């Protein structure tokens, strides 16, 4: 019975990784663009938002995989 649940756990982990990486990056980009429009700065906050979003997504992914594998 445990072997039948393994593919579903793998799909759940893959979906979680995808949402962490894509979601963090997109939120960072949109927030950076919004700040650029509000403060009339060219691509400054867009680049900072991209980097912060990638960092947050990577951190969330590492945390998720460690929690999944039990290496907390």
N, C-alpha and C positions, 0 to 999 in steps of 0.2 A: 504494500500500500504506500509506503514512503517513496518508492521509486516513481510512482505515478504523480506525485506532487512536485517532484524535482523540476520538470519543465515549467510548471506554473511559477515556481519560485524564481527560476532564471528569467522568465519574462517579466516578473514584477521587479526584479533587481535591475534589469536592462531599462525598463520604463522609468524607474527612479533615477538612474544615472542620467538618462536623456533629459528628464525634466529638470534635474539639478543644473546640468551644464547649459542647456538652452535657456531655461527660465532665468537663471542668474545673469546670463549675458544679455538677454533681451531687456530685462528690467534695468540693468545698468546703462544700456544704450539709450533707452527711452527717457530715463531720468536725466542722463547727461544732455540729451538733445533739448529737453524741456528747460534745464538750467541755462543752456547756451542761449535759448530764445529769450528767457527772462532777463538775463544779465548782459546780453549782446556780446558774448564772447564767442569767438569763431568755433574751432573744434576742441577747445580746451577741456570742457566738461564731458564732451562726447568721448574723448580718449580716456579721461579718468574714469568715467562710468563704465566703459568697456573693460578696462583693466580691473576695476573693482568687481564687476559682475563676473568676469572670468575667475578671479580669485575666490569669490564667494561660491561659485559653482564648483570649483575644484575642491575647496575645503568641504563642502557639503557632500560631494561624491566620495571623498576619502572617508569621511565620517560614516556614510551609509554603507560602504563596502566593509569597513572595519566592524561595524555593528552586525552586518550580515554574516561575516565569517567568525565573529565572536572574539576578535582581537582587541576589544576595548581596553 
